[in-house]
Amino acid sequence: MDAQALRALQAPLKDKYKQDPEAAVVTLRAKGELDSAAIACKVDTGRALVEAGLHPATGGPGTQACSGDMLLEALVACAGVTLKAVATALAFDLRGGTVSAEGDLDFRGTLGVAKDAPVGFRAIRLRFDLDTDEPQERIDSLTKLTERYCVVYQTLANPPPLTLAIGTGGGKG
């Protein structure tokens, strides 16, 4: 896809959202099924069923997906797609590249071993290694726009209000 095709694809959506801002608001959903026998949760991605369990650092077997890894994978996926879309829109000469994310966790917090240890990532690093001959100012622009428009990046950088509720009945019916 080139910049013109991307613009043609997105122009009607942009016009619609300018006319009707509420049309741009979409609620995404994720749902999982708690395993009745194991410490696991089966998450339906809409394309596959992923079973998440305890990380080995918390006693897990290491055979199930780790939700922390899944968070980093979501960041990599979103940032990669965003960078490609921005590069396309800018007619940026991008022959290829890689995107990676790594994050530091102190499992003392998760296991309740130390009250001063945070629960969750204490730092996340996102990195692109691009195959391009573009000048640094164009790379800087690509970086800035990718950061600005990546949904997962912005959600992590500027967390929205988050709530937790518990109901009964097992979610059936």
N, C-alpha and C positions, 0 to 999 in steps of 0.2 A: 504494500500500500504506500502511496506517495502522499505528500502534503495536500494536494488538490483532492484526492479521493477521501482523505480523512476529513477535510473541511466539508465536503459534500455530504458525507455521512453524518456529521455532527451538526451542521447548520440548522436542519429542521428541529432538532432537539433543543438547541440553544434558543431558537426563536420561540418555541413552545414554552420553554422555561421562563423566558423574559415576559411573555404574555400572561402566563399562569405559574407563578413561583411555587405553588403547592404541588403542581405536577412533577416537580423535580424532587420532591420528598418521597423516598422509597424506604420502606422498612425491610431490612434484611433479617433473616431468621436462621438460627441454627438449633438443632434439636438432637438430644442424645438419649440413650436408654441405659439406665443403670444396670450393671450386671448383677444378677441375684446371688451369684456364688463367689465372684472374685472382686477385688478392688479395681474396678475398671468401668469405663463408660464408653458405649458404642455410639459414635457420632456419625450421623448420616450427612454426607457432604453433598448429596444430590447426584453424585457421580460414583461414589464408592462409600463403603462403610469402613470407618476407621475406628479401631479400638485403642483408646488411650488408657494408660495405666500409670502406676507409680514409676518414677525414674529410679534407676539402680541406686542412686545416692540416697534414696529414701526407702530402700528395701525392695524395690520392684525387680522383676526378672530381666528387664531390658528387652523383652520381646514385643512390647506394645509401644505405640506412639507415646511420646512425652508431650504434654500440652505446652511446655516451654519451647520445645523444638517446633511445635506447630505454630506458635506465635511468631517465631523467627522466620519460619517458612512463609507465613502469610505476609510478613514484611518484605521478604525477598521477592515474592510473587508480585505484590502490589507495586513495589519500587521498580522492578524490572519492566512491568507493563507500562507504568507511567513514564519511565525514561524512554522507552521505545516510542510511545505516543508523542511525547514532547520532541524527540529527535526527528520523528516523521514530520511533525508540524513545522519545525524549524528548517527542514531540508538539511539536517545535520548529517555529515558523512560518517556513518557508523557501520563498520564492516562486521562487528560482532563484539563480544565481551562477556564478562561474567559479573554476577552480583552475589554478594555473600553478606551474611549477618552473623554476628556472634554476641553472646550476652553472658554476663557474669552473675551467677547465683550463689548465695551462701545458704546451703541447706540447713544450717543451724536454725535459721528463722522458720522455715517450713516445718521442721520437726519440733519446734518449741524448745530447743536446747539452750538458746541464748536470747533473752528478751531484747537485747540491743542489736541483734542481727535482723536485717530487713527480710521480710517475706516478699519475694519477687526479685526481678532483675535489678541489680544496682547500677549496671551500665549496659548499653547495647551499642554496638558499632556496626554500621552499614557501609559496605564498600563496593564500588564498581571498578572494574578493570576493563577499560574500553580499548578496542582496536580502532583507532581514528588518527587522522593527521590534522584535525581541526585545531585552530589556534586556542590558546588558553582562555581568552575572553569568551569564546563560544562554548567551551567546556564549562566555564563558570556559570554562564547563562543556563545551560542544560542542567547543571547541578541545582541551581537556585529554583528553577521551574519544577524539576522533579520533586524536590523537597516540598515545594509549595502545594503541588497537586496530588501527591501520594496520600491516599485516604488513610492507610494504616500508619504511615509515618506521622501524619498530622494528629491522628488519634492518640498515638503513644506520646508525642511531644506535648500535646494539649488535651489531656484526658477530659472526656465529657462527664457529666454526672452519671454515676453508676449506682444501681440499686440491686438488692438481692431480696427475694421473697421466697418463702417456703409454704407450699400448700400440702394438702393431704389427699389421698385417693390414688396416688401413683401416676397421676397424669393421664389416666385412662378415662375415656368418655367425655 
